[in-house]
């Protein structure tokens, strides 16, 4: 199989395949009793996420992670944006939206909950798709989940002390182990085995296979997410529509801000991509788990429907990576990759 040709095809038609996955998932979700198979879908989601992240980790260079860990400015900006600025930005957008349409207290709390959680487990994959700094993205994800153990309860206390919400630290720890640590270990081992067995030249020949598998995994997870949320979206269209307004403004504002801010202060393109996807994208599965644990249906709507906008926005950002490279005056002629 020509993996490079498949990769280029999947990348070229990425928006189309994402749209088809969304439509197919929503349509099938209307006719499938997802609740009756909740455990099955939960397991499928986890398997697909790992399937999407693991191939990216095969291209991870552990030796370069030491260098990425020294990028204090990038780490500080990404973590601050993801865990501090995002909740404050959403708070302001809720107040702004409330001027024009009514937002209930519980819906507002759900919107805040949707952005106080750490980064999306898909952030590493998005970074890989755009030739971003995969090593930096991996460190940011690990750091964000670790700090979220402390920041999420603080934000929930600030925004929702009246609801007496709590979050299990183990939920965050378990998530990072499953979606980051295990795929990373397997990826590093796989890379070493392939390099020894095939050699550097042989590895380069099959290298396009890994992002191709990740792209197929992304289309699958989009399908599953929209299938699971189909009935919720269809049953509460007005509340969903209201929730989407501040969410739309959040993704638009955050992406524009980071693009111009990082360019202005001289952040390299590859680092910018890692910082953007890990700080703007959110782990809505974690947010939804918190909302469900709190037993508040309306509060769960925002994190449940956030992927309706998060996925198109971040996929769109992946698609315009070429334009962003030009904005960064990115040098296309790079040194030959060091595989060792």
N, C-alpha and C positions, 0 to 999 in steps of 0.2 A: 504493500500500500504506500502511496505517495503522501506521507504525513505532512510535508510542507504545503502541498497543494490543498489538502483537507483543512489545515490550519488557516491558510489564506482565505479559503472559501467561507469557513465559519466566522472568521473575523470580518470579512467584507459584508456579509449579510447578517451581522450580529443584531442590529435593531429589528430586522424582520423576524428572525427566529425568536427573539425575546417577546415581540408582540404576539406572534403565533402561540407561543407557550402560555402567555397571559390569557389570551382568548380561549384557548383549548382548556386550560385549567379552570377558568371561570365557568365555562359552559358545562363541563363534566361535573364540576362541583355542585351545580344546581340539581343534578340527578343522582348524586352519590351521598349516602349517609356517612359522612366523614366521622361524626361523633361515635358511631358504632364501631369504628375501626381506629380510634384515636391512638392507641398504643402502636398499631402497625404503622400509621403515618408518621408518628414521632420517631420510630426506629428508621423508617425510610429516609426521613429528612436528615437524620444524623449520618446515615450511611452515605447519602449523596453529597453532603457537605464535606465529609472526609475524602470521598472520591474526588471532589473538586480541589481540595487543598493539597492532598498528598502528591499528585503529579507536579504541582508547583514547587513543592519542597525538594523534589529530586534535582531541580536546578539551583537550589540554595547552596551557597558557598559558605560553609561554616567558618572558614578562615577569614572571610570578610566581615563576619558578624562582630568580631573584635573591633574592627575599624568603625562599624556602624554604631557600636555602643559608645564610642567616643564623640559622636555627633550630638553634643549636649544641647546646642541651640535648636536643632531639628526635633530632638526628643521633647524638649521643654515646650516648644510651640505646639506640637501635635497633641501632647497630653493635656496642656492647658486649654487648647481649642476644644478637644473632645469632652473633657470632664468638667470644665469650668465655664468657658465662653458659651458653649452650646445651650446649656440650661438657661443662662441669662438671656441669650438671644431669643430662645423660644418664649420666655416669659414676656419679653417686650413685644413679640409678634402676636401673642395671645391678647395682650392689652390693645394692640393696634386693631386686630381683627374684631375684638369685642365692641369697638366703636360702631361698626357697621352691621354685625350680626351677633345675636346673643350666644354666649358660650357658657354652659353650666359649669359649676365648680368642679364636678366630677370629670367632665370632659376635659376641662383645663388641666386638671391633675394628670389625666391620662396622657395629654400632649406633652406635659413636662416629663412624665415618666418615660416617654418614648425617646427622649434625648439625654437623660441623665445616665443611662446605662452605657457600658463601654462599647468599643467598636464592633462592627459587624464581623462575623466569622468569614465573610466573603472578601474582606478588605485585602487580604494577602493575595487572593486570586486576581482581583481587579488590578492590584499593583503589578503582578506578573504580566497581565495582558498588555499593559502600557509600557513595558520595559522599565518599570520603576525599580527602586532600590528594595529588592525582596528581603534582604537581610535587615534593613532598617524597619521595614513594615512588620516583620516578625517580632522584633524587639519592642516596637511600639504596642503591638497587640498584647504581648505578655505583660508589659508595664502597665498598660491601661486596665487590664483585668485585675491586676494586683492592687492598684490604687483604688479601683472601683469598689473594692471590699469596704473601703473607708468612706469614699466620696458619695456613693449611692445612698447609704443610710443618712448621711448628713443632709443631702439635698432633699430627701423624702421628709426628713424632720423639718426642714425649713419650709417646704412647700405644702406638706400635708400632715403636720403633727396632730391635727384633729382626728385623723383617720387611724392613728396608731399603727401605721404600716411598718413592716419589718422585712428584711431580706436575709436569706441564709448565705453566709460567706461561702459555704460549701458549694452552693449553686454556681457561683462565679469560678471557684477553683476547679470544679468538675468540668465546666465548660472549656476553660483554657487547656486543661489536660487532654480532653477529647479532640478539640478542633485545632489545637496548635502543637502541643508537645508530642503526642503520639504520631501525627502525620510527619512532623519534623524528624523524629528519630527514624521512622521508616524510610523517609525520603533520603536522609543522609546515608543510611545503610545501603539502600538501593543504588544511589549514585556511585558509591565506592565499588559495589559489585559490578555494575555496568562498565565503569572505567577500567577495572582490572580485566574484565572478560572481553570487552570490545575495543578497548584503547580509546584515546581521545578522538580520533577520526571516526571511529565507529559510533561513539557516543553522539557526536555532532549530527550524524545521519538520522538518528532516531530522536534527537532532541525536540523537533516540532511535534512529536507525538504527545508529549506531556501537556502543553497548553491546549492541544486539540481535545484531550480527554477532559481537561478542566472546563473548557467551553461547553462541551456536551453536558457535564455535570451542572453547570450554571443554568442551562436551559431547562434541565430536569427539575432543579430546585425551584425555579420560577414557576413552572407548571404546578408543582406540589403546593407551593404557598398560595397561589391563586385558587386552586381547587379547594383548599381548606378554608379560605376566607370568603368563598363565593356567597354562601347563604347569609353570612353576617352582613356583607355589603348590600345584598339584595333586600334584607329585612329592615335595615335602618338607613335608607338612602339619604334622608335629610341630615341626620347626625353625622353620617360619613362625609357628606359634602362639606359640612361646616368644619369638620376635623381636617379635611384635606387642604383648606385655605392656609392656615398657619404652617402646616407641614410643607406645602409648596413653597411658601416664602422662606422657610428655614433652609431647604436644600438649595434654592436659588441664591440666597444671600450668602450662605456659608461657602459654597463653591466659588462664587465670584470674589468674595473677600480673600480667601486663601490664595486664589490664583494671582490676584494683583499684589497682595501683601508679600507672599513668598518671592514673587518676581522682583518686587521693589527692594527687598533686603538681601537679594543675591543668593537665595536658596537654589541649589542645582536642580535641574529638571527631574532627575531620577528620585532625588530625595523629596521633592515637592509631591510627586505622585504617591509615594509611600505615606507622606504626612496627610495628604488630602483624603484618601480613601479610608485611612484608619481613624481620622478625627470626625469626618462628616457622616460616614456610614455608621449605623447603630445596630446593636444586637437586639432586635425586636423580640426575639424568642425569650430572652432574659426579662425584658420589660413585660411581656405578656404573662410570663410565669409569676411575676410579682403581682400583677393586677389580678390574676386568677386566685392567687393565694390570699389576696385581700378580700376576695368575694364581691368585687364591684364590677358589674357587667359593663356599665357605660365607660368606666375608666379603662377597660380593656380594648375599647374600640380603636383608639388612636394607635397604640402599638400594633394592633392587628391589621390595620389598613395602611400603615406607614410604608410597607413594601410596594404598594401601588405606585408610590412616587419615588421611593428610595431607589428601587431597581432601575426604572427608566432614567432617572437623573444620573446615577453612577455609571450605568451602561452607556448613556450618551456621552459622559465625560471620557469613558474609554474610547469611544468611537472618534472623538475629536482630538485624540492624543497627538496626532500628526500636526494639527493646527497649533496645539499648545507647545509642541517642540519648536515650531517656527517662532512663536511668541517669545520663547526662551532663547532663541538664536542657538538652538541645540546643534552641536557638531555631529553630522551623520557619520563621518569617518572616525570610528573609534578604534582603539588598539585591539588587536586580536584577543579574544577571550582566553583567560588563563584557566584551564580546566582543573588544574591540580589544586 
